[in-house]
Amino acid sequence: MIETSGLRKSYRTGRRRTAATVDAVAGLDLAVAEGEIFGFLGPNGAGKTTTLRMLATLLRPDGGAATVAGADLFADPAGVRRRIGYVAQGGGTWDDVTAREELVLQARMHGLPMAEAVRRAEAAVAAFDLAGHADRHCRTYSGGQRRRVDLALGVVHRPKVLFLDEPTSGLDPGSRTRLWDEIRRLRDRGTTVFLTTHYLDEADALCDRIAVIDGGGTVAEGTPAALKRSVAGEVVTVRVADPGHADKALHVLAGQDCVRQAEVRDGGALRMSVDTGESAMPQIMRALADAGIDTATIELHRPTLDDVFLARTGRSLRES
């Protein structure tokens, strides 16, 4: 449904004499299947929104090739626009208009006759659980209610592909979960969903496949389960009793044969990649005790998407 090859976009930054070229997206290759939720996971500034805006024809790429729902991004941008829905991070509702009015207007702008536009708006109100406030001005809505209206606006014309830019940013946990359910329902009805996110739990729970992006290019791609399996071994987290000893503990543990990679987290916690947690934990405890460092807790857990990012880039996505 979406295919890109060598997609590129760069910007000029700074004043004329000190201007530099920054590659926001550097030779991106993607293939998104029909009817899947495809997640673009990465830190802020990694190129997620730039990619989304290019695929939605809001930015013209500097090079490469792409097709969206069978339409060529360069040769037929109007054809792309007819086939897609787009929900920006900032949303698109107007304070002094009702959700129902917004939906009718959106359908009309896509060329639907008034009677059909009204019918589609009514169907969207029911599908996205908006009936209780569809005739109130949008200024009275909560953040979660507004986001559901944004989703409804993005699909009222029944696009083949829906682009969502950070769809749950700023929402409370309950609203996020309800929005995830709406996105899954769209997928189940056959809509291909392409979303950007920097939330690890969102990518893990919601997406059928993920591309992890950093520095304008993908560093990993696959299902969440496959990506986590690609990080060999397990993860041990140790919290030292005195956070001031964290750096010393990192130096001690980095020299242990059982530790493949280690980093210090907030609050004096150390996170380590090991081959086998059960055999590594006694060695870790013994090394810290020999160095005179007391431990508060030690935990063993399976790799996460953050571990995937750490393995590919050398730093934590949470901290990025």
C-alpha positions in Angstrom: 0.0 0.0 0.0 3.0 2.3 0.7 6.4 1.8 -0.9 9.4 4.2 -0.9 12.9 3.9 -2.3 15.6 6.3 -1.4 13.2 9.0 -0.2 15.2 12.1 0.8 14.5 15.5 2.3 17.0 18.1 3.5 16.9 21.6 4.9 19.2 24.6 4.9 19.8 26.0 8.4 21.6 29.0 9.8 22.6 32.3 8.2 24.0 32.6 4.8 27.7 32.5 5.8 27.2 29.7 8.3 24.4 27.9 6.5 24.5 24.1 6.6 22.5 21.3 5.0 20.6 19.0 7.4 19.3 15.6 6.1 15.9 15.3 7.8 15.2 12.1 5.8 18.2 10.3 4.2 17.4 7.6 1.6 14.4 6.0 3.2 13.2 2.5 2.0 9.8 1.3 3.3 7.1 -1.2 2.3 3.8 -1.1 4.1 1.3 -3.9 3.4 -2.4 -3.3 2.9 -4.5 -3.5 6.0 -1.8 -3.2 8.6 -1.0 -0.7 11.3 2.6 0.4 10.6 4.4 2.4 13.2 7.2 4.8 12.7 9.0 4.9 16.1 11.8 7.3 17.0 12.9 10.2 19.1 11.8 13.8 18.4 13.8 15.2 15.4 14.4 11.8 13.9 12.5 12.5 10.7 9.1 10.9 11.5 6.9 13.9 10.8 8.9 15.0 7.7 8.4 11.5 6.2 4.7 11.6 7.0 4.3 15.0 5.4 6.1 13.9 2.3 3.9 10.8 1.9 0.8 13.0 2.4 2.0 15.4 -0.3 2.5 18.3 2.1 6.2 18.4 1.5 7.9 17.6 -1.8 10.8 15.2 -1.5 14.2 16.1 -2.8 14.7 12.7 -4.4 13.8 9.0 -4.4 10.6 7.4 -5.4 7.3 6.5 -3.7 3.8 5.2 -4.3 0.9 5.5 -2.0 -2.2 3.3 -2.6 -1.1 2.8 -6.2 -0.5 6.5 -7.0 2.9 7.9 -7.7 4.0 10.5 -5.2 5.8 12.6 -7.7 3.8 12.1 -10.9 0.3 12.0 -9.3 0.1 13.9 -6.0 -3.6 14.7 -6.5 -4.2 10.9 -6.9 -2.4 10.3 -3.6 -4.5 12.9 -1.9 -7.8 11.4 -3.1 -6.7 8.0 -1.6 -5.5 9.1 1.9 -6.6 10.6 5.1 -4.3 12.7 7.3 -4.5 13.6 10.9 -1.8 16.1 12.0 -0.3 16.2 15.5 -1.9 19.5 16.3 -5.4 18.4 15.2 -7.8 20.1 12.9 -11.0 21.0 14.8 -12.4 24.5 15.0 -13.5 25.9 18.4 -16.7 27.5 17.2 -18.0 24.6 15.0 -19.7 21.4 16.1 -18.2 18.0 15.3 -21.2 17.2 13.0 -20.7 20.4 11.1 -17.0 19.6 10.8 -17.7 16.2 9.4 -20.2 17.3 6.9 -17.9 20.0 5.6 -15.0 17.6 5.4 -17.1 15.1 3.3 -18.3 17.9 1.1 -14.7 19.1 0.4 -14.0 15.5 -0.8 -16.7 16.0 -3.4 -19.6 14.1 -1.8 -23.1 15.4 -2.4 -24.8 17.0 0.6 -27.1 14.1 1.3 -24.2 11.6 1.3 -22.1 14.0 3.3 -24.8 14.1 6.0 -25.1 10.3 6.0 -21.3 9.8 6.3 -21.1 12.4 9.2 -23.9 10.6 11.0 -22.1 7.2 10.5 -18.8 8.7 11.8 -20.6 10.2 14.9 -21.9 6.7 15.7 -18.6 4.9 14.9 -16.4 7.2 17.0 -18.8 7.5 20.0 -19.4 11.2 19.5 -23.2 11.2 19.7 -23.3 12.7 23.2 -21.5 15.9 22.1 -21.6 16.0 18.3 -23.8 19.1 18.3 -21.7 21.1 20.9 -18.9 23.5 19.8 -15.5 21.8 19.7 -14.2 24.2 22.3 -16.2 22.3 24.9 -14.5 18.9 24.2 -11.8 17.2 26.2 -8.5 16.3 24.6 -9.6 12.7 24.0 -13.0 13.8 22.4 -11.2 16.2 20.1 -8.8 13.5 19.0 -11.7 11.2 18.2 -13.2 14.0 16.0 -9.8 14.3 14.3 -9.8 10.6 13.5 -13.4 10.8 12.2 -12.4 13.7 10.0 -9.5 11.7 8.6 -11.7 8.8 7.5 -15.1 10.3 6.7 -14.3 10.0 3.0 -13.2 6.4 3.5 -9.5 6.6 2.4 -7.4 3.6 1.6 -4.6 4.9 3.8 -4.7 6.9 7.0 -1.7 8.9 8.2 -1.6 9.7 11.9 1.1 12.0 13.3 1.6 11.3 17.1 -2.1 10.4 17.5 -2.1 10.1 21.3 0.4 12.8 22.2 -0.7 14.7 25.3 -3.7 12.4 26.1 -4.3 10.8 29.5 -3.9 7.0 29.7 -7.6 6.3 29.4 -8.0 8.4 26.3 -5.0 6.8 24.8 -6.4 3.3 25.3 -9.8 4.3 23.8 -8.0 5.9 20.8 -6.0 2.7 20.3 -9.2 0.8 20.1 -10.6 3.1 17.4 -7.4 2.7 15.4 -7.6 -1.1 15.6 -11.2 -0.9 14.4 -10.1 1.1 11.4 -7.5 -1.6 10.6 -10.1 -4.3 11.0 -12.3 -2.6 8.5 -9.5 -2.7 5.9 -7.9 0.7 6.3 -4.1 0.8 6.2 -2.8 3.0 9.1 0.6 4.6 9.1 1.4 6.4 12.4 4.4 8.1 14.0 5.0 7.8 17.7 7.7 8.2 20.3 5.8 6.1 22.8 7.4 2.6 23.2 4.3 1.1 24.8 2.1 2.5 22.0 4.3 1.0 19.2 4.5 -2.3 21.1 0.8 -2.7 21.8 -0.8 -1.2 18.7 1.4 -1.7 15.7 1.5 -4.8 13.5 5.0 -3.8 12.2 7.4 -1.1 13.2 10.3 0.8 11.5 12.6 2.4 14.1 14.0 5.6 12.7 17.0 7.7 13.9 18.9 10.4 12.2 16.7 10.4 9.1 17.0 6.6 8.4 15.7 3.3 9.6 17.8 1.3 12.0 15.5 -1.6 12.4 12.2 -2.9 11.0 9.8 -5.8 11.8 7.1 -6.9 14.1 7.5 -5.8 17.8 8.0 -9.4 18.8 10.7 -10.1 16.1 12.5 -6.9 16.9 12.7 -7.8 20.6 13.9 -11.3 19.7 16.7 -9.8 17.6 18.3 -8.4 20.7 20.1 -11.4 22.0 20.2 -12.2 25.7 18.3 -10.5 28.6 18.4 -7.3 30.6 19.4 -6.9 34.2 18.6 -3.7 36.1 20.4 -2.9 39.3 19.6 0.1 41.5 22.5 1.0 43.8 21.7 2.1 47.4 23.6 5.4 46.9 22.9 7.1 43.6 26.3 8.8 43.9 28.0 5.4 43.4 26.2 4.8 40.0 29.1 5.9 37.8 31.6 3.8 39.9 29.2 0.8 39.6 29.0 1.3 35.8 32.8 1.2 35.6 33.0 -2.0 37.6 30.2 -3.8 35.7 31.4 -2.7 32.3 34.5 -4.8 32.9 32.6 -8.0 33.6 32.7 -10.7 31.0 29.0 -11.4 31.4 28.0 -7.8 30.7 27.7 -6.9 27.0 26.4 -3.4 27.3 25.7 -1.1 30.3 24.3 2.4 31.0 23.2 4.5 33.9 19.6 5.5 34.2 18.0 8.1 36.5 18.0 7.5 40.2 21.2 5.4 40.3 19.8 2.5 38.2 22.1 0.6 35.9 20.7 -1.3 32.9 22.8 -4.1 31.4 22.5 -6.5 28.4 23.6 -10.0 29.4 23.6 -13.3 27.6 21.9 -15.3 30.5 20.4 -13.4 33.4 20.4 -16.3 35.8 24.1 -16.8 35.6 25.0 -13.1 35.2 23.1 -11.8 38.3 25.3 -13.6 40.9 28.5 -12.3 39.1 27.1 -8.8 39.0 26.2 -8.8 42.7 29.6 -10.3 43.6 31.5 -7.6 41.6 29.6 -4.8 43.2 30.1 -6.2 46.7 33.8 -6.6 46.1 33.9 -2.9 45.0 32.1 -1.9 48.2 28.9 -0.8 46.5 25.6 -1.7 48.1 22.7 -2.6 46.0 19.0 -1.7 46.7 17.3 -3.9 44.0 18.2 -6.2 41.1 15.7 -7.2 38.4 15.7 -9.4 35.3 13.5 -8.8 32.3 13.2 -9.6 28.6 14.3 -7.1 26.0 12.0 -4.2 25.1 11.8 -1.9 22.1 14.0 0.5 24.0 16.7 -2.3 24.1 16.3 -2.6 20.4 17.0 1.1 19.9 19.9 0.9 22.4 21.4 -2.0 20.5 21.1 -0.3 17.1 22.1 3.3 18.1 24.1 3.0 21.4 21.6 5.2 23.3 18.2 4.9 25.0 15.1 6.0 23.1 13.5 7.0 26.4 16.4 9.4 27.1 16.5 10.6 23.4 
